[in-house]
Amino acid sequence: MAVGASLCRRPLGRRVTTQCAEESIYNFLPCLDEKPLKPPRYISTFRPFVKREAEKNKSQWKTMGPAKVGEPSPKNFLQKHSKEPKLPARKKEQDSKKLPTLSVPQRTDHPVMGIQSKKNFINANAVAAVTGLPKKPQPICVDRRQGDKYLLETSGLVPKYIKKKDYGVIPKYVTWRNEEIKRAQKEQEASILEHLKKRAMKRLSDEERNSLLQGLKKNWEEVYREFQGLSLEIDTIPKKLYKEKLELQMKQLEHDIEVIEKHKVIYIANE
């Protein structure tokens, strides 16, 4: 080892220094090649089922020998437009519906001549103008300085909707629906009263309700006082159990107080 150390001190170049660095007594020991152990091969649990299905449905499409197919006739060759969709045959009813003949005068026909009217159209027009009612002008509106005119009726400025006969009147279906709701509410109240009579339910008076509420609040204050008196460090099982018991009592009392405050009418069963 001293010789190797002295050789490493000589300036023999880069190659010698790398060899001295790699030299070690452990390199003389035989190296055993450790082969990595392979994990067990994965085998699916559905393998026998797949094998059984494959053997069952194996080669169902195969036949014994060549397929027996008839030879095509040379006369039945593929013709043009043979694969295009064909229209259905025309029905006879459509053929019978012919267009009506036009009443066009023939070439040899002559118009009727000599018909004259004895009506005096000038006097008739004058009488109609005198006796007829004057035409009312349509109401218009102008919305620009340039004089653009629009019909007032279709402009939306005429209050037509509020002048209807049924404006402000409750529709029939609304009144019918309100009557149905009232009838259903009455039936429900009657059924509840009948059910209460059957079960002999008793309604709590306001005084009893208030006294019950005050008693629950007093019980909650007592439990809360006991909870406040617990030690800060709860390190034993009895202390934990006692604390959980007090918490459950407080939650139950809070729930009962909330229910009684929420419902003003309370029924109880007669015992």
C-alpha positions in Angstrom: 0.0 0.0 0.0 3.0 2.3 0.6 4.3 1.6 -2.9 0.9 2.5 -4.3 0.8 5.6 -2.3 4.3 6.6 -3.6 3.3 5.9 -7.1 0.3 8.1 -6.7 2.5 11.0 -5.6 4.6 10.8 -8.8 3.5 13.2 -11.5 2.9 10.5 -14.1 0.0 12.2 -15.7 -3.8 11.9 -15.6 -4.0 8.2 -16.5 -1.8 7.0 -13.6 -3.8 9.1 -11.0 -7.1 7.5 -12.2 -5.6 4.0 -11.9 -4.4 4.7 -8.4 -7.8 6.0 -7.4 -9.5 2.9 -8.7 -7.0 0.5 -7.1 -8.4 -1.2 -3.9 -7.9 -4.4 -2.1 -11.6 -5.2 -2.4 -11.2 -5.5 -6.1 -9.4 -8.9 -5.6 -12.5 -10.5 -4.0 -14.6 -12.5 -6.5 -17.8 -10.7 -7.3 -21.0 -12.8 -7.3 -23.6 -12.0 -9.9 -26.9 -11.6 -8.1 -29.8 -12.3 -10.5 -32.9 -10.2 -9.7 -35.8 -12.2 -8.6 -38.8 -11.9 -10.9 -42.2 -11.3 -9.3 -44.8 -14.1 -9.8 -46.6 -13.9 -13.1 -50.0 -12.3 -13.0 -52.9 -14.6 -13.8 -56.4 -13.2 -14.2 -59.2 -14.7 -12.2 -61.3 -14.7 -15.4 -58.9 -16.9 -17.4 -60.8 -20.2 -17.1 -64.1 -18.4 -18.0 -62.5 -16.8 -21.1 -61.0 -20.2 -22.1 -64.3 -21.9 -21.8 -66.1 -19.2 -23.8 -63.4 -19.3 -26.5 -63.7 -23.1 -26.9 -67.5 -22.9 -26.9 -67.7 -20.3 -29.7 -64.6 -21.5 -31.6 -64.9 -21.3 -35.4 -68.6 -21.2 -35.6 -68.4 -19.4 -38.9 -66.3 -22.2 -40.6 -67.8 -24.9 -42.9 -66.7 -28.3 -44.0 -64.9 -27.7 -47.3 -65.5 -24.8 -49.7 -68.7 -22.8 -49.3 -71.5 -24.0 -51.7 -72.3 -20.9 -53.6 -74.2 -21.0 -56.9 -72.4 -19.8 -59.9 -73.8 -16.5 -61.3 -75.4 -16.6 -64.7 -73.7 -14.6 -67.4 -77.1 -13.1 -68.3 -77.6 -11.5 -64.9 -74.8 -9.0 -65.3 -74.7 -5.7 -63.4 -76.7 -3.1 -65.4 -76.5 0.6 -65.2 -78.6 2.3 -62.5 -79.7 -1.1 -61.2 -78.8 -0.3 -57.6 -80.4 3.1 -57.5 -83.6 3.4 -55.4 -86.7 3.2 -57.5 -89.8 5.4 -57.0 -93.1 3.6 -56.1 -95.5 3.0 -58.9 -98.0 5.8 -59.7 -101.5 5.2 -58.4 -104.5 5.4 -60.5 -106.2 8.0 -58.3 -103.4 10.5 -59.2 -103.9 9.8 -62.9 -107.7 10.4 -62.6 -107.2 13.8 -61.1 -106.8 15.9 -64.2 -106.7 19.6 -64.4 -109.9 21.4 -65.1 -110.3 22.6 -68.7 -109.9 26.4 -69.0 -112.8 28.3 -70.3 -111.0 30.1 -73.1 -113.1 31.4 -75.9 -112.5 29.7 -79.2 -111.4 31.5 -82.2 -114.7 31.3 -84.0 -116.7 32.7 -81.0 -118.2 36.2 -81.3 -118.9 38.5 -78.4 -122.5 39.4 -77.5 -123.3 42.7 -79.1 -126.1 45.3 -78.5 -126.4 45.1 -74.7 -126.8 48.6 -73.3 -127.5 49.9 -69.8 -130.0 52.7 -69.1 -128.3 53.7 -65.8 -127.1 57.2 -65.6 -123.7 56.8 -63.9 -123.1 60.6 -63.6 -126.3 61.2 -61.5 -125.7 58.0 -59.5 -122.2 59.1 -58.5 -123.4 62.6 -57.6 -126.2 61.2 -55.4 -123.7 58.8 -53.7 -121.3 61.7 -53.0 -124.0 63.9 -51.5 -125.8 61.3 -49.4 -122.7 59.3 -48.4 -121.0 59.7 -45.0 -117.7 61.5 -45.1 -114.7 59.3 -44.6 -113.0 59.8 -41.2 -109.3 60.5 -41.4 -107.1 58.0 -39.7 -105.4 59.4 -36.5 -101.7 59.7 -37.0 -98.7 60.8 -34.9 -95.5 62.6 -35.9 -92.4 61.9 -33.9 -89.7 63.8 -35.9 -89.2 67.3 -37.0 -89.0 66.2 -40.6 -92.7 65.2 -40.4 -92.5 61.4 -40.5 -96.1 60.1 -39.9 -97.2 56.9 -38.3 -100.6 55.4 -37.6 -101.6 56.2 -34.0 -103.5 52.9 -33.5 -100.5 50.7 -34.3 -97.9 53.0 -32.6 -98.6 51.7 -29.0 -99.6 55.1 -27.7 -103.4 54.2 -27.6 -104.3 52.6 -24.3 -106.2 49.6 -25.7 -105.5 47.1 -23.0 -106.8 49.0 -20.0 -110.0 49.8 -21.9 -110.9 46.1 -22.3 -114.1 44.9 -20.7 -112.3 42.2 -18.7 -109.5 44.4 -17.6 -108.8 44.0 -13.8 -111.2 41.1 -13.5 -109.8 38.0 -11.9 -109.8 35.1 -14.4 -112.1 32.2 -13.8 -109.3 29.6 -13.4 -107.7 31.7 -10.6 -111.0 31.8 -8.6 -111.5 28.1 -9.2 -108.0 27.4 -8.0 -108.4 29.5 -4.9 -111.7 27.7 -4.1 -109.9 24.3 -4.6 -107.1 25.4 -2.2 -109.6 26.6 0.4 -111.6 23.4 0.1 -108.4 21.2 0.4 -107.3 23.3 3.5 -110.7 22.8 5.2 -110.6 19.0 4.5 -107.1 18.8 5.9 -108.0 20.7 9.1 -111.1 18.5 9.5 -109.0 15.3 9.1 -106.4 16.6 11.6 -109.1 17.4 14.1 -110.7 14.0 13.6 -107.3 12.4 14.0 -106.6 14.3 17.2 -110.0 13.3 18.6 -109.2 9.7 17.9 -105.9 9.8 19.6 -107.3 12.0 22.4 -104.7 14.8 21.9 -104.6 17.7 24.3 -103.5 21.2 23.3 -101.1 22.9 25.7 -102.3 26.3 26.9 -100.1 29.3 26.8 -99.3 29.2 30.5 -98.3 25.5 30.4 -96.2 26.2 27.3 -94.4 29.1 29.0 -93.8 27.2 32.2 -92.4 24.2 30.2 -90.1 26.6 28.3 -88.9 28.2 31.5 -88.2 24.8 33.0 -86.1 23.7 30.0 -84.1 26.9 30.1 -83.5 26.5 33.9 -82.3 22.9 33.3 -80.0 24.1 30.5 -78.5 26.7 32.9 -77.8 24.1 35.5 -76.1 21.7 33.0 -74.1 24.6 31.6 -73.0 25.6 35.1 -71.8 22.0 35.7 -70.0 22.1 32.3 -68.3 25.3 33.2 -67.1 23.7 36.4 -65.1 21.0 34.7 -61.3 21.1 34.9 -59.3 22.5 32.1 -57.2 19.4 31.6 -59.3 16.3 30.9 -56.9 13.5 31.0 -58.9 10.6 32.4 -61.7 8.5 30.8 -64.3 9.3 33.5 -63.8 13.0 32.9 -64.2 12.6 29.1 -67.3 10.5 29.5 -68.8 13.0 32.0 -68.0 15.9 29.5 -69.6 14.0 26.6 -72.7 13.4 28.8 -73.1 17.1 29.6 -72.7 18.1 26.0 -75.4 15.6 24.9 -77.7 17.0 27.6 -77.1 20.6 26.5 -77.7 19.7 22.8 -81.0 17.9 23.6 -82.2 20.8 25.8 -81.3 23.4 23.1 -83.2 21.3 20.5 -86.3 21.1 22.7 -86.2 24.8 23.5 -85.9 25.6 19.8 -88.9 23.4 18.9 -91.2 24.9 21.6 -90.2 28.5 20.6 -90.8 27.8 16.9 -94.3 26.2 17.3 -96.9 28.1 19.3 -99.5 25.4 19.1 -98.4 22.1 20.8 -100.5 18.9 21.2 -99.7 16.2 23.7 -101.3 12.8 24.2 -103.4 12.3 27.3 -102.0 9.5 29.5 
